[in-house]
């Protein structure tokens, strides 16, 4: 078996010294072409598979990875991403991996550009990127390709950018699934709310755009008679602004008893419903952050769709580790599970499971 093949065995078969075999295995200089060919021939004949873990540990190199994510508040989806990435850093600490996190402001191209140049100046070994717009992200990834720096896309898949790998949900399928689940309890309604957090009329991510496409596709095909009413809340708004907007919305739309958001802030509406004692209205949304879970248990949120943010953060860094440190092939597309949480099963959901 490959694990039992010793350097001495390879040297004897190739007719060279043990030192020569060691230099070939570690791609070191001072090996003649004939000697290298003999060793490579012996390796092939013996089906030698190197112990990449042992080689990486022996190499004793330091690896610097960066995670570029949007600025966010406490208890957000992105915080779980960070926790997962840092856990992987700790798990792989024997390989001298360091993970730094940089933040950019959503809807601000100059902020994204400033951070990506900051990362480039540090000469990283690998980068995980939550994309901005396609055009702005391409500027960054083109530079990474020029410098042969592997990168992973997180949350939004942009295959034209040719990442090493992608982690996230199939957004269209996720939105389609969300509509199907919502209609299990809202099929008799005439109107439903679609809450969006926006800035200048734009939602906060491409992923949420794609979820909405899937959501509307299902509704168009199966419940075309139900009216979808948009409610736009400012992404940088405060509680007072949200309360005022929600009071106005429900005053104008008394027939609305169900709502949905394609992001992780269903609790904005959920907390309002609890405080205003509107027990005849429920929201649906994404991500098992604490505020959402509390609303789910209290009954103002009907369902949450989980996407294992912690696992995504961990897996992105681990994939860079496997590709860069261990020189292994990695999966180019990694779709996360689409899981439905209710108050009956939320306590059994393990967000840190890998």
C-alpha positions as CSV (number, residue, x, y, z in Angstrom):
1,X,0.0,0.0,0.0
2,X,1.1,3.6,-0.6
3,X,1.4,4.4,3.1
4,X,4.0,1.6,3.5
5,X,6.3,2.7,0.7
6,X,9.5,4.2,2.2
7,X,11.9,6.6,0.6
8,X,14.5,3.9,0.8
9,X,12.3,1.6,-1.3
10,X,11.9,4.2,-4.0
11,X,15.7,4.9,-4.1
12,X,16.5,1.2,-4.5
13,X,14.0,0.9,-7.4
14,X,15.2,4.0,-9.1
15,X,18.9,3.3,-8.5
16,X,19.6,6.6,-6.9
17,X,20.4,7.9,-3.4
18,X,17.8,8.5,-0.7
19,X,18.7,12.2,-0.8
20,X,17.9,12.4,-4.5
21,X,14.5,10.9,-3.9
22,X,13.8,13.4,-1.0
23,X,14.8,16.3,-3.3
24,X,12.4,15.1,-6.0
25,X,9.5,14.5,-3.6
26,X,9.9,18.0,-2.2
27,X,10.6,19.6,-5.6
28,X,14.0,20.9,-4.5
29,X,16.8,21.9,-6.9
30,X,20.1,20.2,-7.6
31,X,18.7,17.0,-9.2
32,X,19.8,16.0,-12.7
33,X,17.3,15.4,-15.4
34,X,18.1,11.7,-15.7
35,X,17.9,11.1,-12.0
36,X,14.6,13.0,-11.7
37,X,13.2,10.9,-14.6
38,X,14.3,7.7,-12.8
39,X,12.6,8.7,-9.6
40,X,9.4,9.8,-11.3
41,X,9.3,6.5,-13.2
42,X,9.7,4.5,-10.0
43,X,7.0,6.6,-8.3
44,X,4.6,5.8,-11.1
45,X,5.4,2.1,-11.1
46,X,5.0,1.9,-7.3
47,X,1.8,4.0,-7.4
48,X,3.3,6.2,-4.7
49,X,0.8,8.6,-3.0
50,X,2.6,11.1,-0.8
51,X,1.3,11.9,2.7
52,X,0.3,15.5,2.0
53,X,-0.5,16.2,5.6
54,X,3.0,15.2,6.8
55,X,4.6,17.1,3.9
56,X,2.6,20.2,4.7
57,X,3.5,20.1,8.3
58,X,7.2,19.5,7.5
59,X,7.2,22.4,5.1
60,X,6.4,24.7,8.0
61,X,5.1,27.5,5.8
62,X,2.7,30.2,7.0
63,X,-0.5,30.8,5.0
64,X,-2.5,34.0,5.1
65,X,-6.1,33.8,4.0
66,X,-8.6,36.7,3.9
67,X,-12.4,36.8,4.2
68,X,-14.1,39.8,2.6
69,X,-17.7,40.3,3.9
70,X,-20.2,43.2,4.2
71,X,-20.3,45.2,7.3
72,X,-23.0,43.9,9.6
73,X,-24.6,44.2,13.0
74,X,-24.4,41.7,15.8
75,X,-26.4,38.5,15.5
76,X,-26.4,38.6,11.7
77,X,-25.9,35.8,9.2
78,X,-22.4,37.1,8.5
79,X,-21.4,36.7,12.1
80,X,-21.9,33.0,11.8
81,X,-19.9,32.9,8.7
82,X,-17.0,34.5,10.6
83,X,-17.3,32.1,13.5
84,X,-17.1,29.2,11.1
85,X,-14.0,30.6,9.4
86,X,-12.3,31.3,12.7
87,X,-13.1,27.7,13.9
88,X,-11.4,26.3,10.8
89,X,-8.4,28.6,11.5
90,X,-8.2,27.1,14.9
91,X,-8.6,23.5,13.7
92,X,-5.8,23.9,11.2
93,X,-3.5,25.9,13.5
94,X,-0.7,23.3,13.2
95,X,-0.4,24.3,9.6
96,X,0.3,27.9,10.5
97,X,-2.9,29.3,8.9
98,X,-4.1,32.8,9.6
99,X,-7.5,34.2,8.7
100,X,-8.1,37.9,8.6
101,X,-11.5,39.5,8.0
102,X,-12.1,42.6,6.1
103,X,-15.4,44.5,5.8
104,X,-16.9,46.6,3.1
105,X,-20.0,48.8,3.0
106,X,-22.9,47.4,0.9
107,X,-23.8,49.6,-2.1
108,X,-20.5,51.4,-1.9
109,X,-18.1,50.5,-4.7
110,X,-15.3,52.6,-3.3
111,X,-15.5,50.7,0.0
112,X,-15.3,47.4,-1.7
113,X,-12.4,48.6,-3.9
114,X,-10.5,50.0,-0.9
115,X,-10.7,46.7,0.9
116,X,-9.7,44.5,-2.0
117,X,-6.6,46.7,-2.7
118,X,-5.8,46.4,1.0
119,X,-6.0,42.6,0.7
120,X,-3.9,42.5,-2.5
121,X,-1.2,44.6,-0.8
122,X,-0.9,41.9,1.8
123,X,-0.1,39.3,-0.9
124,X,-2.6,36.7,0.4
125,X,-2.3,33.0,-0.3
126,X,-6.1,32.7,-0.7
127,X,-9.3,34.8,-0.5
128,X,-12.9,34.2,0.3
129,X,-15.2,36.9,-1.2
130,X,-18.8,37.8,-0.6
131,X,-19.3,39.6,-4.0
132,X,-20.4,43.1,-4.6
133,X,-21.7,43.8,-8.1
134,X,-20.5,41.6,-10.9
135,X,-18.5,44.5,-12.5
136,X,-16.9,45.6,-9.2
137,X,-16.1,42.1,-8.1
138,X,-14.6,41.3,-11.5
139,X,-12.0,44.0,-11.0
140,X,-10.8,42.2,-7.8
141,X,-10.9,38.7,-9.2
142,X,-9.1,39.7,-12.4
143,X,-6.3,40.9,-10.2
144,X,-6.3,37.7,-8.2
145,X,-6.1,35.6,-11.4
146,X,-3.2,37.8,-12.6
147,X,-1.3,37.0,-9.4
148,X,-2.4,33.3,-9.3
149,X,-4.2,33.8,-6.0
150,X,-7.0,31.3,-5.5
151,X,-10.4,32.6,-4.4
152,X,-13.7,31.3,-3.3
153,X,-17.1,33.0,-3.8
154,X,-19.5,32.9,-0.9
155,X,-23.2,33.6,-0.9
156,X,-23.6,34.7,-4.5
157,X,-22.4,32.5,-7.4
158,X,-20.8,34.3,-10.3
159,X,-19.4,31.5,-12.5
160,X,-18.0,34.0,-15.1
161,X,-15.4,35.0,-12.5
162,X,-14.0,31.5,-12.5
163,X,-13.6,31.0,-8.7
164,X,-11.7,28.0,-7.3
165,X,-15.0,27.1,-5.6
166,X,-18.4,28.4,-4.5
167,X,-20.4,27.9,-1.3
168,X,-24.0,28.9,-0.8
169,X,-27.6,27.9,-1.6
170,X,-29.0,27.4,-5.0
171,X,-30.8,30.8,-4.7
172,X,-33.6,30.2,-7.3
173,X,-34.4,26.8,-5.8
174,X,-34.4,28.2,-2.3
175,X,-36.9,31.0,-3.3
176,X,-39.1,28.5,-5.1
177,X,-39.0,26.2,-2.0
178,X,-39.8,29.2,0.3
179,X,-42.9,30.0,-1.7
180,X,-44.1,26.3,-1.7
181,X,-43.7,26.2,2.1
182,X,-45.4,29.5,2.7
183,X,-48.4,28.4,0.6
184,X,-48.9,25.4,2.9
185,X,-50.4,27.9,5.4
186,X,-51.2,30.9,3.2
187,X,-52.9,29.4,0.2
188,X,-56.3,31.0,1.1
189,X,-54.9,34.5,1.3
190,X,-55.6,37.2,-1.2
191,X,-52.5,39.3,-0.4
192,X,-49.1,38.6,1.1
193,X,-46.2,40.9,2.1
194,X,-42.8,40.7,0.5
195,X,-40.5,42.7,2.8
196,X,-37.2,43.9,1.4
197,X,-34.4,45.8,3.0
198,X,-33.1,48.2,0.3
199,X,-31.0,51.2,-0.4
200,X,-32.0,53.5,-3.3
201,X,-34.5,50.8,-4.3
202,X,-31.9,48.0,-4.4
203,X,-31.9,44.9,-2.2
204,X,-28.8,43.9,-0.3
205,X,-27.5,41.0,-2.3
206,X,-27.7,39.2,-5.6
207,X,-28.6,36.0,-3.7
208,X,-31.8,37.7,-2.4
209,X,-32.6,38.9,-6.0
210,X,-32.4,35.3,-7.2
211,X,-34.4,34.0,-4.4
212,X,-37.2,36.4,-5.2
213,X,-37.1,35.2,-8.9
214,X,-37.6,31.7,-7.7
215,X,-40.3,32.8,-5.3
216,X,-42.3,34.7,-7.9
217,X,-41.9,31.9,-10.4
218,X,-43.6,29.5,-8.1
219,X,-46.3,32.0,-7.2
220,X,-47.0,32.8,-10.8
221,X,-47.4,29.2,-11.7
222,X,-49.4,28.0,-8.8
223,X,-51.1,31.0,-7.1
224,X,-51.4,33.7,-9.7
225,X,-54.5,35.1,-7.9
226,X,-52.6,36.1,-4.8
227,X,-51.2,39.6,-4.9
228,X,-47.7,40.1,-3.7
229,X,-47.2,43.5,-2.0
230,X,-43.7,44.9,-1.6
231,X,-42.7,46.6,1.6
232,X,-39.3,48.3,1.3
233,X,-37.5,49.1,4.6
234,X,-34.2,51.0,4.6
235,X,-31.2,48.8,5.2
236,X,-29.7,51.3,7.6
237,X,-33.0,52.3,9.2
238,X,-33.8,52.3,13.0
239,X,-36.5,50.7,15.0
240,X,-38.6,53.9,15.0
241,X,-38.6,54.1,11.2
242,X,-39.5,50.4,10.9
243,X,-42.4,50.7,13.4
244,X,-43.8,53.7,11.5
245,X,-43.5,52.0,8.1
246,X,-45.1,48.7,9.4
247,X,-48.0,50.6,11.1
248,X,-48.7,52.3,7.8
249,X,-48.4,49.1,5.8
250,X,-50.9,47.1,7.9
251,X,-53.3,50.1,8.1
252,X,-53.3,50.2,4.2
253,X,-53.4,46.4,3.8
254,X,-55.6,44.9,6.6
255,X,-56.1,41.7,4.5
256,X,-52.4,40.7,4.8
257,X,-51.9,37.9,7.3
258,X,-48.6,36.4,6.0
259,X,-45.4,37.9,4.8
260,X,-41.9,36.8,3.7
261,X,-38.5,38.2,3.3
262,X,-35.6,36.7,1.3
263,X,-33.0,37.8,3.9
264,X,-32.2,37.2,7.6
265,X,-34.2,40.1,9.0
266,X,-37.6,38.6,9.4
267,X,-37.3,39.5,13.1
268,X,-37.8,43.2,12.2
269,X,-41.4,42.4,11.3
270,X,-41.6,39.6,13.9
271,X,-40.7,41.8,16.8
272,X,-43.1,44.5,15.7
273,X,-45.9,41.9,15.5
274,X,-45.2,40.8,19.0
275,X,-45.1,44.3,20.5
276,X,-48.2,45.4,18.7
277,X,-50.0,42.2,19.6
278,X,-50.9,41.4,16.0
279,X,-51.4,37.7,16.5
280,X,-53.2,37.2,13.2
281,X,-50.0,37.9,11.1
282,X,-46.9,35.7,10.6
283,X,-43.6,36.2,8.8
284,X,-41.3,33.8,7.1
285,X,-37.6,34.4,6.4
286,X,-34.1,33.0,6.4
287,X,-31.4,32.1,8.9
288,X,-31.4,30.8,12.5
289,X,-30.0,33.9,14.2
290,X,-31.2,34.4,17.8
291,X,-33.7,37.2,17.1
292,X,-35.3,35.1,14.4
293,X,-35.4,32.0,16.6
294,X,-37.1,34.0,19.4
295,X,-39.8,35.2,17.1
296,X,-40.2,31.7,15.7
297,X,-40.8,30.4,19.3
298,X,-43.2,33.2,20.1
299,X,-45.2,32.6,17.0
300,X,-44.7,35.8,14.9
301,X,-42.5,33.9,12.5
302,X,-44.0,30.8,10.9
303,X,-40.9,29.2,9.3
304,X,-37.2,29.9,8.8
305,X,-35.1,28.5,6.0
306,X,-31.6,27.6,7.4
307,X,-28.5,27.6,5.2
308,X,-25.8,26.6,7.6
309,X,-23.8,29.9,7.7
310,X,-21.3,28.5,10.2
311,X,-20.6,25.5,8.0
312,X,-20.2,27.8,5.0
313,X,-17.6,29.9,6.7
314,X,-15.7,26.8,8.0
315,X,-15.9,25.0,4.6
316,X,-14.6,28.0,2.6
317,X,-11.4,28.2,4.7
318,X,-11.0,24.5,4.7
319,X,-11.3,24.4,1.0
320,X,-8.6,26.9,0.6
321,X,-6.5,24.8,3.0
322,X,-7.1,21.6,1.0
323,X,-6.4,23.3,-2.4
324,X,-3.4,25.4,-1.4
325,X,-1.7,23.5,1.5
326,X,-2.5,19.9,0.6
327,X,-2.6,20.5,-3.2
328,X,-5.9,18.6,-3.4
329,X,-8.7,18.9,-6.0
330,X,-11.8,20.6,-4.6
331,X,-15.4,20.7,-5.6
332,X,-16.1,23.8,-7.8
333,X,-19.7,24.2,-6.7
334,X,-21.0,23.4,-3.2
335,X,-24.7,24.0,-2.7
336,X,-25.8,24.1,0.9
337,X,-28.9,22.3,2.1
338,X,-32.3,24.0,2.2
339,X,-33.8,23.2,5.5
340,X,-37.1,24.3,7.0
341,X,-37.3,25.3,10.7
342,X,-40.4,25.7,12.8
343,X,-40.9,26.3,16.5
344,X,-41.2,22.5,16.9
345,X,-37.8,21.6,15.6
346,X,-35.7,24.8,16.0
347,X,-34.1,23.6,19.2
348,X,-32.8,20.6,17.5
349,X,-31.1,22.5,14.7
350,X,-27.3,22.4,15.1
351,X,-25.9,25.4,13.4
352,X,-22.3,24.3,14.1
353,X,-22.6,20.8,12.6
354,X,-20.0,20.0,9.9
